[in-house]
Amino acid sequence: MKNAKKLFADRLREAMTKAGLKPRPAVLERAFNLHYFGKPVTLHGVRKWLIGESIPPYDKISALAEMLKVPPEDLVFGLGIKQKSKNSLIRWDDGIGYQERKVFETFLTLPTPQRKIVREVIEEFSKVSPPEMTAAKNNAQGSRSPKGG
């Protein structure tokens, strides 16, 4: 697996290409120094960013992101982090109904000692009946058609 510096370099080169710049140290050094109002970066420093030997400090990442018209977190973490976060929220929203939301809201109003007790009870229940078994059991019950007449 690549380390954080190499991943940053990959994302930087990709952002440069999308912005219409060749991913070369001289191109980045010139464009960056025209855009950045702090201490200018050297060709050697920029080269280290592009080959994955170093990651610039946040003020420079911010300037790079603005120059390349990408969010700074995309350069630092990549698009994957946003997507994972978004998927987690979607899963949370889809998997919870009104009654569960009401229980969570009520839980959040409890004093800390009572929250601790509720958490411990839930953890013990989860040990006795793992979530996979509970979900499978609920799905099996939901798929049966009730007999009646």
N, C-alpha and C positions, 0 to 999 in steps of 0.2 A: 504494500500500500504506500502511496506517495505521502510525503510529509506535508505539513501546512505551507511551507515555503514554496515547494514545487507546485502545489495546488494553486496557491496565489499567483505564481508565475503563469500557469496555464490560463487562469481566468483573466489576468491582465493582458496577455497576448490576444486572447479571444475578444476582449472588449476593444482593444486597439484596432483589430481587424474590422469589427463591426462598425467602428467609428470612422473607418476609411483610412486608417494609418497603418503603415507597415510595422510589424512588431520587431523593430530594430532599435538598439540602444540610442543611436544618434537621432533617430526620428523622435523617440520618446523624450530624450533629454531636451531637445529644442522646443518641442510643443509644451512640455511641462514647465520649463523655465519661463516661457512666455506667459504662461497662465498663472503660475505660482508667485506670490509676492513675498515669500520668505526667502531664506538663504537658498541660492541656486543649488541644484543637485549636479553632481559630476557625471560624466559619461560612465565612469567605472561603477558608481553607485546605482545608476539606472540599469546597467548591464546585470548587476547582481539581482535586481528585482526580476528581470526578465528570464534569468536562468534558474531562479529559485534558490539563490544563496542567502537572500535576506528579504524581509518584509519591511516596507517603509513605516515610519511612525504615523499615527492616526491623522495628523494634520495634512500629511502628504497623501495619504489614502483618500482623504476627503477631497483634496484638490484634484487628484487623479480621477475620482468618480465624477466630479463636476465636469471636468474637461472631457471625459469619455461619455458623459451623459448616462451613467449607470448608478444605481444606489450603492453607497459604500459597502453595505453588508454583502452585496453580490460579489464584490471583489474579495472581501475577506473570507466569507463563508460559502459563497456560491449560491445558486438558485435552490439547491437541494434543501437547505435549512428552512427557507420560506415554505416550500412545498410540504415538508414533513410537518411543520407547524400547522399549516392550513389543513392538511389531511387529518391531523389529530383533532382539530376543532370540529371538522365535519363529522368524524366518527363519534365524537362526543355528542354533538347536536342530534345526529340521526339515531343514536342508540339510547336516548333518554326521553321518557315521556313526561307528561304533566305531573303525575304523582311523584315521580322521582325528583323532578325539579323542586317541587314543594318540600319534599323531605330535605333536600340539600339546603334550601333557603332556611328552613327551620333549624337545621344543624348549625348553620353559620350564626344563628342568633344565640346559641347556647353558650354559657360560660365555659372557659377553657377546661376546667376539671370534668365537666359533663361531656364535652367533646371527646376528651381522652377516653372516657368509659365507652362511649358509642363506637369510637374507632376500634377499641380492643374487642368489643363484642362482634363487630363486623369482621375483623381479622380472624377471630376464632371460627365464625361461621364459614368463612372462605376456606379454612383449613379442612373443615369437615366435608364441605361440598364445593370442590373446585369450580371456577367459573365456566370451564368448558362443559362440564357435566350438567351444570344448571341450565346453560343455554341450550344444550341438546335436549334436555328433558322438557324445557318450555316449548321448543320447536315441535317435539313429538306430540305433546299435549295439544298444541294449537292446530296440528294437522288432522287430528281425529275429528270425525263428525259425530256430534252427540246423537245418541239414540233417544228417540222420544216418540210420543205418538199421541 
